[in-house]
């Protein structure tokens, strides 16, 4: 269960958010300190499965063939074959559009080399190279898990954001998500919590409330 202070901050962020005519996300803003982010080894790059889900649709594209591709069609937003991959390699604009519209990619391990060759320059800089699917992995399980996954990625910036829920989720569930993210973040930093300057939670258009 999340810290009560986190839940209180989430409750304030939800109650203070002005009414909008769309469903707002709830986001976490994380500010780092005492880190040389010019050194890639110090950057945050973590995938975190949220215990209460993201509250939003997560678009997942799978590169797969044969039986794996057939099974993936039941859970993924799009399944692409080797022929589709070759077509994307010949159409960089289409590849960029796909990368921007997709949250996560999954690919059979046997296709990773071709993906790197054909799409590496598009997916790599966006931090969207596929998660390799090993022969023993169940594509359905992997995709379903990714639907509740968010990415913590600082790149070279001290301040970065990640999604932690949606405005119609309850404060306790969002607080549990935040608690999970902070635990992972602290574990990934050289000095743990000492490398975190501040953390704020807010809805898309609402005021920010300090969490830590």
C-alpha positions as CSV (number, residue, x, y, z in Angstrom):
1,X,0.0,0.0,0.0
2,X,1.3,3.5,-0.9
3,X,2.4,6.1,1.6
4,X,-0.5,8.2,2.9
5,X,1.3,11.4,1.9
6,X,1.4,10.2,-1.7
7,X,-2.3,9.4,-1.7
8,X,-3.1,12.8,-0.2
9,X,-1.2,14.6,-2.9
10,X,-3.0,12.6,-5.6
11,X,-6.4,13.4,-4.0
12,X,-5.5,17.1,-4.1
13,X,-4.4,16.9,-7.7
14,X,-7.6,15.2,-8.7
15,X,-9.9,17.4,-6.7
16,X,-8.2,20.7,-7.9
17,X,-8.2,19.8,-11.6
18,X,-10.7,21.9,-13.5
19,X,-13.4,20.1,-15.5
20,X,-12.4,19.3,-19.1
21,X,-14.3,17.9,-22.0
22,X,-11.8,15.0,-22.3
23,X,-10.4,12.3,-20.1
24,X,-7.2,13.6,-18.6
25,X,-4.2,11.5,-17.8
26,X,-2.4,11.8,-14.5
27,X,1.3,12.4,-14.8
28,X,4.3,12.3,-12.6
29,X,7.1,15.0,-13.0
30,X,10.4,13.9,-11.6
31,X,13.3,16.3,-11.0
32,X,16.8,14.8,-10.6
33,X,19.9,16.3,-9.0
34,X,23.6,15.6,-8.5
35,X,23.8,13.5,-11.6
36,X,25.9,14.0,-14.8
37,X,23.3,13.1,-17.3
38,X,25.7,13.7,-20.2
39,X,27.0,10.3,-19.2
40,X,24.5,7.8,-20.6
41,X,25.3,5.4,-17.7
42,X,23.7,7.9,-15.3
43,X,20.4,8.3,-17.2
44,X,17.2,6.7,-16.1
45,X,15.8,4.1,-18.6
46,X,13.4,1.7,-16.9
47,X,10.2,-0.1,-17.9
48,X,7.8,-0.3,-14.9
49,X,4.6,-2.5,-14.8
50,X,2.0,-0.5,-12.8
51,X,0.0,-2.6,-10.3
52,X,-3.2,-0.6,-11.0
53,X,-2.7,-0.2,-14.7
54,X,-2.2,3.0,-16.7
55,X,-5.8,3.9,-17.1
56,X,-5.2,4.5,-20.7
57,X,-5.0,2.7,-24.0
58,X,-1.5,1.5,-24.7
59,X,-0.7,0.9,-28.4
60,X,1.5,-2.2,-29.0
61,X,2.8,-3.4,-32.3
62,X,4.3,-6.9,-32.7
63,X,6.7,-8.1,-35.3
64,X,6.1,-11.8,-35.7
65,X,5.5,-14.7,-38.1
66,X,3.6,-17.9,-38.1
67,X,1.8,-19.1,-35.0
68,X,3.2,-16.3,-32.9
69,X,1.8,-13.8,-35.3
70,X,-1.6,-15.4,-35.2
71,X,-1.7,-15.4,-31.4
72,X,-0.5,-11.8,-31.3
73,X,-3.4,-10.7,-33.4
74,X,-5.8,-11.3,-30.5
75,X,-4.0,-8.9,-28.1
76,X,-1.8,-6.5,-30.1
77,X,-3.0,-3.4,-32.0
78,X,-1.0,-4.4,-35.1
79,X,1.0,-7.4,-36.2
80,X,3.7,-7.0,-38.8
81,X,5.4,-9.7,-40.8
82,X,8.9,-9.8,-42.3
83,X,7.5,-8.4,-45.6
84,X,5.8,-5.6,-43.7
85,X,9.2,-4.9,-42.1
86,X,10.9,-4.7,-45.5
87,X,8.2,-2.3,-46.7
88,X,8.7,0.0,-43.7
89,X,12.5,-0.1,-44.3
90,X,11.8,1.4,-47.7
91,X,9.4,4.1,-46.4
92,X,11.0,6.1,-43.6
93,X,8.0,8.5,-43.3
94,X,5.7,5.5,-42.7
95,X,8.2,4.1,-40.2
96,X,8.4,7.4,-38.3
97,X,4.6,7.7,-38.2
98,X,4.3,4.2,-36.8
99,X,7.0,4.9,-34.2
100,X,5.2,8.1,-33.0
101,X,1.8,6.3,-32.8
102,X,3.1,3.3,-30.9
103,X,3.9,3.0,-27.2
104,X,5.8,-0.3,-27.3
105,X,7.1,-2.7,-29.9
106,X,7.6,-6.5,-29.4
107,X,9.5,-8.7,-31.9
108,X,10.4,-12.3,-32.3
109,X,14.1,-12.5,-31.4
110,X,14.8,-13.9,-34.9
111,X,13.6,-10.6,-36.4
112,X,15.6,-8.3,-34.2
113,X,18.7,-8.1,-36.5
114,X,16.6,-7.1,-39.5
115,X,14.7,-4.6,-37.4
116,X,17.9,-3.0,-36.3
117,X,19.2,-2.9,-39.8
118,X,16.0,-1.5,-41.3
119,X,14.4,0.6,-38.5
120,X,17.2,1.2,-36.0
121,X,17.7,4.8,-37.0
122,X,14.0,5.5,-36.5
123,X,13.3,3.4,-33.4
124,X,16.6,3.8,-31.6
125,X,16.6,7.5,-31.0
126,X,13.0,7.4,-29.8
127,X,13.8,4.7,-27.3
128,X,11.4,2.3,-29.0
129,X,13.5,-0.6,-30.1
130,X,11.3,-3.8,-29.6
131,X,11.4,-6.0,-26.6
132,X,12.7,-9.3,-28.0
133,X,10.3,-12.3,-27.7
134,X,12.2,-15.4,-26.9
135,X,11.0,-18.8,-28.2
136,X,9.7,-19.8,-24.8
137,X,7.9,-16.5,-24.2
138,X,4.1,-16.4,-24.6
139,X,3.3,-13.4,-26.8
140,X,-0.1,-13.0,-25.2
141,X,1.4,-12.7,-21.7
142,X,4.1,-10.3,-22.9
143,X,1.7,-8.0,-24.6
144,X,-0.9,-8.0,-21.8
145,X,1.9,-7.1,-19.3
146,X,3.1,-4.2,-21.6
147,X,-0.4,-2.8,-21.6
148,X,0.2,-1.9,-17.9
149,X,3.7,-0.7,-18.5
150,X,5.2,2.8,-18.5
151,X,8.7,4.0,-19.4
152,X,10.9,6.0,-17.1
153,X,13.3,7.8,-19.4
154,X,15.3,10.8,-18.5
155,X,17.6,11.0,-21.5
156,X,19.9,14.0,-20.7
157,X,17.3,16.1,-18.9
158,X,17.0,16.5,-15.2
159,X,13.2,16.8,-15.4
160,X,11.1,14.1,-17.1
161,X,7.6,12.8,-17.0
162,X,5.7,9.6,-16.9
163,X,2.1,8.5,-16.9
164,X,0.7,7.1,-13.7
165,X,-3.0,6.9,-14.3
166,X,-6.2,8.6,-15.5
167,X,-8.4,11.2,-13.7
168,X,-11.3,8.7,-13.2
169,X,-9.1,6.2,-11.3
170,X,-9.2,6.4,-7.5
171,X,-6.5,8.1,-5.6
172,X,-5.3,4.9,-3.8
173,X,-4.7,3.1,-7.1
174,X,-2.8,6.0,-8.6
175,X,-0.8,6.3,-5.4
176,X,0.1,2.6,-5.6
177,X,1.4,3.2,-9.1
178,X,3.5,6.2,-8.0
179,X,4.9,4.2,-5.0
180,X,6.0,1.4,-7.4
181,X,7.6,3.9,-9.8
182,X,9.5,5.7,-7.0
183,X,10.8,2.4,-5.6
184,X,12.1,1.4,-9.0
185,X,13.6,4.9,-9.6
186,X,15.4,5.0,-6.2
187,X,16.8,1.5,-6.9
188,X,18.2,2.6,-10.3
189,X,19.9,5.8,-9.1
190,X,23.5,5.8,-7.7
191,X,22.5,7.6,-4.5
192,X,18.9,6.4,-4.5
193,X,16.4,9.0,-3.1
194,X,19.3,11.5,-2.7
195,X,19.4,11.9,-6.5
196,X,15.7,13.0,-6.6
197,X,15.2,16.7,-6.1
198,X,11.4,16.7,-6.2
199,X,8.4,14.8,-7.5
200,X,5.0,16.3,-8.5
201,X,1.7,14.8,-9.6
202,X,-0.8,16.5,-11.8
203,X,-3.6,15.9,-14.3
204,X,-3.0,16.9,-17.9
205,X,-4.3,20.5,-17.4
206,X,-4.5,20.7,-13.6
207,X,-2.2,22.2,-11.0
208,X,0.9,20.2,-9.7
209,X,1.0,18.8,-6.2
210,X,4.3,17.9,-4.6
211,X,4.7,14.2,-3.8
212,X,8.3,14.1,-2.6
